[in-house]
Amino acid sequence: MREPVTRAQFSSDFLDVLNFQRVGLSVVVDHKDKPSANLVSLPLRRVLYGLLLGKDGGRTVEERDREGLEVKYNQVQPDAELPFCVKTLQEQNLEQRRQVLLDALELEQFRFTASHLTLPLAATCYWLKKATPRPDESLLQALLIGWCKGDSLKSKADTDPDAKKSLDLDWCNWLNQWHRV
C-alpha cells in the first residue's frame, strides 16, 4: 500500500478509513424523497472496510450520507468473514482475490477476461439485483450502447435536438446507484 499512496494512486477515502475509521460518501444530485443512492453499495463498502481494517474486532466505520435533505452519520460494521485483508493481499493468489470480488458482487459464476468491460458488467449485474426501484430497461440499453459505441452517442446528442431529452428523477436515481456500485 505504501507505493500507491506515495504515487497518489490510493484514494484519500481509503486513508480516512484506515486512519480515522470514517468516510464522507460522495454527494450526488439525487431524488430527496428516495433513499440515498449510496445504500445500494453498502454491502460492497462493508467488504472494502473489512479488507482495509482486517479482523480488528469492534471497529466500525462512520459514514456521512444523507437521509432526505439532512446529513446523517451511520456506523457501518466491516465484513469480518473475509479470508484475508489488505495486509496479506500480496500473499493471496489471483483466484482467491477474484473470489472475494465475486462473493461481494453476489455472482456465483462470472468469467473474468482481459476485457475492459468485465468489471462494469459485473457491477451492472449486482446493481440490477439491488437497485430500488427496479431500473427501467431503456437505461440498461443506454448503458450497453454507450459501452459499445463510446462517444458517438454524445456527439449525436450534441447535434440532434430530439436526442436531448430531460432525464426524469428515477433515471437520475438509478444512474447514481449504478455509479456508486
N, C-alpha and C positions, 0 to 999 in steps of 0.2 A: 504493500500500500504506500510505502514511503515514496517510491519513484513516481507513481501517478500524481501524488499530492504535490511534489516539488515541480512537476511539469504542468500544474494546474489542469490536470485531466480528471480530477476527482471532484465530484460535486461538493459544494460547501454544505449542502444539506446532510451529506454523509458525515462530514466532520462534526456538524452540530449534534447528530445522533450519537456519535462516538464520544464526544467531549461533554455534552450537556444533557443528553437524552431528551432533546426537544427539537421540533422542526415546525416551521410555518409552511403549511401546504400552499401551493400556488393559488392565487386568487384568479378566478376565471369569470368572464361575463356569463352569468348563469341565471336561470329562472328562479327568482326568490321564493316562489311557492313550492318548488320541488326540493327534495333533499339535495345536499351538496353533491356535485359530480365526483368529488373525491371518495365518496362512500363505495363506489364500485371497485376501487382498487385497494380497499382496506386489507383484505386477506393477503394481497401481494406485498403491501408495506409491512405487514406483520412478519412475513418471511424475510424481507430485506432487513428489518430490525434484528431478527434472530440471527441472520448471517453476520451482521455487523457487531452485535453485542455478545454473541455466543450464548452459552447456557448459564450466564451470570444471573441466577435466580433473583427474583424480586424487583428487577429493574423494569420500569415501564418507560415509554417514550411519550412525551407530551406533544400533541399535535394541535396546531392552531388552524381552525377551519371556520366554517360558518353554519349557522342554523337560521334560516330565513335571512334577515339582514343583519343579524347580530353575530359578533365574533364569539366562537365557542372553543374552549380548551378541552381536549379529550385525552384521557390516559389510555394508551394502547399497549397491550401486553405482547411482547415479541414472541414469535413462534419458537417454543423451546424443544420441539420434536425434530429439529433438523439434524442430519447425521454429521454435520461439520459446520464450521464458521469461517469467517474471512481469514482468521489467523492460520488455519490449516488448509486453506483453499489450494495452495500450490501442491499439497500432498495428495490431492484427490485427482483421479483420472477424469478425462473429458466426459465419459459416460456417467459418472457419479454427479458431476456438475449439471449435466443435461437433465438428469432425473429430478434433481431439486427444482429446476425450472419447469419441467413437465408437471410435477406434482403441484407446484404453486399455481400454474395456469389451469389445473384440473383437466389435463389432457392425458388420457391413458396411453395413446399412441400418436406420435407425430413424427414424421420423417424430417430430420434436420439435413439440409443440404447446404451447399455454398451460396444458395440464392440470397439476394439481398431482401427478399420478401418473406423469408421464413419467420422471423420474429414478428413482423406486422401481422402476418396471417395467424400465427398462434395467439397473439394478443387479441385479434379480432374474434377468434373463436371463443375466447374467455369472455370478452365484452358482450357478445351475443347471448351468452348464457346468463350474465349477471345484470345487464342493463335494465333499468326500470324507468319508465315503461319500456316495453319491448320496442327496439328500433324499427323504423319504417324500412321496408325492403329497398326503397329508392335510395336511401342513404348508403346502404351496403353496396348497391350497384355503383353509386357515385365513388365510393372508396376504391372499389375494384377497378373501375375505369380509370380513375386518377392514377393508380399504381401502374397500370398498363400503358397509359398514354402520356403520363407526366404533365409537362407544362402546356400541352396542346389544348387542354380544357381551359386553362387560364387565358390563353390567347383568344380562344373562341368567345369566352365571356367578355373579354375586353372589346370585341368587335361586334358581337351580336346582342342587340338590346333585349331580345326575348330571353337570352341565356341568363340575364341578370335578374333573378327572382329573389325576393327577400326570403330569408330563412325564417321559419316560424320558431317559436320558443322551444318546442320539443326537439327540433333539429339541433338547435344550439346546445341543449342539454345533452343530447346523445353524442354530439361531437366532443363536448367537454369530457364526458365519461370515457369515450374511446381514447382521447388524448391522455387521460390520467392513467389508463392501463398501460 
